[in-house]
Amino acid sequence: MESGLPLIRHPAQGFNASQQLIRSDRGSMLTMSDDNVMMKQIVGTHAPDGREVDVKPLLHLVEDILKRATQQIDTSLTTSQAHAEMEDKTHQVNFVSMLDALSYTIDRISCEIAYKALGGTDAHATTVSLFNMLTSYSWDAKLVLTLSAFALNYGEFWLLAQIYSSNQLAKSMAILRQLPSIMEHSGPLKPRFDAINNLIKVMMDVARCVVEFKDLPPAYISNEVPALSTAMAHIPTAVYWTMRSVVACAAQITSLTTMGHEFSMSTNVAWELSTLAHKLSNILDHLRKQLDTCYQYIDEKRNVESFQMLKNLFEMIHIDNMKVLKALIYAKDDIQPLIDGSSKKRVHLDVLRRKNVLLLISALDMSNDELSILEQIYNESRHQGARLNSQYEVVWVPIVDRSVQWSDPMKGKFESMQSSMPWFTVYHPSLIEKAVIRFIKEVWHFRNKPILVVLDPQGKVVCPNALHMMWIWGSNAFPFTSLREESLWKDETWRLELLVDGIDPEILNWIKEGKYIFLYGGDDEEWVRKFTNTARAVAQAARIPLEMVYVGKISKREKIRRVIATITVEKLSYVWQDLTMIWFFWTRLESMLYSKIQLGKLDDHDPMMQEIKKLLSYDREGGWAVLSNGSNVVANGHKTTALQTLLEYDLWKQQVPVKGFDLAFRDHQGRIHDISRPCCRFDFPMTTGRIPGTMKCPECNRTMEKFSTFLCCHDEVIPDELFK
């Protein structure tokens, strides 16, 4: 015996077997430094015969016993969940037959642990004997069977402790086990039970982790994956130290029932239990890291598989759209995945069966302008008769970055947007799977800017983004197919109605009256003042009816507000006071460009598209003016050439009676333009789904240079929580 360790004697007894266990185990834990030698011995006992044991129901039963025995052991299941799981499993025929087959083994393990503890065998030797008994079982089965044997004894101990005061049979049995005396001194014994319970908690955590590895789907992960192979190499060690911890806990209970409350826990015992708990915690941390990596690997494999299935699904022909919609939104039938915007009630996907479905895909930052105009177009289409109403539905599909934790501000923003929408919405962003988000981004080119993907009644994509044609032509673009988009462009001409249709009826009245109209924009107050005053003076000199309307700029809202205020106060011209109208004007104009990009007809020799590109470019370069004679747009120029043309009216006024005011203005502006051509520039945000690889200049038809630009216009105050 090791002379440095204290010997603990019971007054009425000599050396107790449990005391010998404590001393010898302490020595073995100190001297057995070569874990490799020890684990080689343990692995040598492992000779599985191929039998498959579903240990999960048994593990749930063990969890339930230990939970009810101490009420201090935290498990992954709540009491109600564990109870429901246990009730369900224990009533299954397979589970009952499994218990019949395993009960003998569990009893043998229980007796072996108790016998070896009383006989003074050290913990390692006892643990090895258990491995020899369980040689033909898998690692997870060895562990769960051992825990079951421990739960049998530990549960019996606490069952008697809980009911002996009210049950005579239990009282008699409790007396034999010295339980009344132990319970009377439960206060001093609390540190011992706390130490045991802490160790049991870690033991159960390790057991659950080991069983989880066994349940990993072999279709998605194999031992060739480093995380799994590493974990499988460490599982024998995890099983050994957990079973050894079972032996240590069982020895403590045996000590209590054989020696009574007078057997106080020595420092060595406390050290042993805490050391085992610490060692198991380290093992658990390592296994959990590997398990997390395995789950990530499986998740990625499943996402790749789901992504490919989605791609294949859209290449097939279907009798209706339900397969496609279920794959995109929610595949199961257990919940109602949509909210009906009109009734605000949850509904099934069946409401969309065999209808044209417009998937409005966006993040949670869709602007109020976009929502307002889209709602206006949607409501107008609802009033156009039963034909459209019964065949086309809009569904909002919210896309949220899964790597960002769902927060109260995000929840509030989502619910606010959802409640404001009159169409169908997905019940919650979490319903949209990762593979679907990847598909939407990679195949449908979603980059956080809203898109409107159109599915026909059979679920086929007939337009990758109908938002552009909806902005341009509204519900007249129904059924929102790419063929319809091409047809609308063929019928379109470069006229003022194309620029302002659906925005302001006042301008349409001017067109009917045959007036000359200047549409102009920019953010330079001084230029606006000079241009409008000069234009008015020229119109009076030429004796023509002229109207002017300020339509702002794509960006810089605050500057636009100041310009609008100046125009209003000084009565310089007609102006759109509603910034939503200005936003819609520029959105429609940009949509014309994006529509052509989407159709692959950006650089066709199309005079109308060249004028649209010029207008967008002039806005980026500071300002512009468009002159029309009624509906006919005759001049489109940069702010410098437009103003200079007006200032040089005396140089071309003789041409007005000959050519007319509009053509005389256009010709003189053309001559100025040829002398000093401004740069052409187009900005495409990275959030734009489809960015052209090249573009030709609308002025000289040469291929334009390509740059990357970082821009911040300080238009709006962005809430701080968006950066957290």
Sequence and secondary structure as in RCSB ss.txt:
>XXXX:A:sequence
MESGLPLIRHPAQGFNASQQLIRSDRGSMLTMSDDNVMMKQIVGTHAPDGREVDVKPLLHLVEDILKRATQQIDT
SLTTSQAHAEMEDKTHQVNFVSMLDALSYTIDRISCEIAYKALGGTDAHATTVSLFNMLTSYSWDAKLVLTLSAF
ALNYGEFWLLAQIYSSNQLAKSMAILRQLPSIMEHSGPLKPRFDAINNLIKVMMDVARCVVEFKDLPPAYISNEV
PALSTAMAHIPTAVYWTMRSVVACAAQITSLTTMGHEFSMSTNVAWELSTLAHKLSNILDHLRKQLDTCYQYIDE
KRNVESFQMLKNLFEMIHIDNMKVLKALIYAKDDIQPLIDGSSKKRVHLDVLRRKNVLLLISALDMSNDELSILE
QIYNESRHQGARLNSQYEVVWVPIVDRSVQWSDPMKGKFESMQSSMPWFTVYHPSLIEKAVIRFIKEVWHFRNKP
ILVVLDPQGKVVCPNALHMMWIWGSNAFPFTSLREESLWKDETWRLELLVDGIDPEILNWIKEGKYIFLYGGDDE
EWVRKFTNTARAVAQAARIPLEMVYVGKISKREKIRRVIATITVEKLSYVWQDLTMIWFFWTRLESMLYSKIQLG
KLDDHDPMMQEIKKLLSYDREGGWAVLSNGSNVVANGHKTTALQTLLEYDLWKQQVPVKGFDLAFRDHQGRIHDI
SRPCCRFDFPMTTGRIPGTMKCPECNRTMEKFSTFLCCHDEVIPDELFK
>XXXX:A:secstr
  TTS     TT SS HHHHHHHHHHHHHHH   HHHHHHHHHHT    S     HHHHHHHHHHHHHHHS    
SS HHHHHHHHHHHHTSHHHHHHHHHHHHHHHHHHHHHHHHHHHT  HHHHHHHHHHHTTTS HHHHHHHHHHHH
HHHHHHHHHHHHHTTT HHHHHHHHHTTHHHHHHTHHHHHHHHHHHHHHHHHHHHHHHHHHHHHTS TTT  TTS
HHHHHHHHHHHHHHHHHHHHHHHHHHHHHHHHHH TT    HHHHHHHHHHHHHHHHHHHHHHHHHHHHHHHHHH
HHHHHHHHHHHHHTTS  SSSHHHHHHHT   SSS  EE TTT  EE GGGGTTSEEEEEEE TT  HHHHHHHH
HHHHHHHTS HHHHHHEEEEEEE   TTS   HHHHHHHHHHHHH SSEEES GGGS HHHHHHHHHTS   SS 
EEEEE TTS EEES  HHHHHHHGGGGTT  HHHHHHHHHH  SBHHHHHTTT HHHHHHHHTT EEEEEEES H
HHHHHHHHHHHHHHHHHT  EEEEE   SS HHHHHHHHHHHHHHT SEE   HHHHHHHHHHHHHHHHHHHHHT
 TTSS HHHHHHHHHHHHHHTTEEEEEEETTEEEEEEEHHHHHHHHHTHHHHGGGHHHH HHHHHHHHHHHHHHH
S         TT S   S  B TTT  B            S   GGGG 
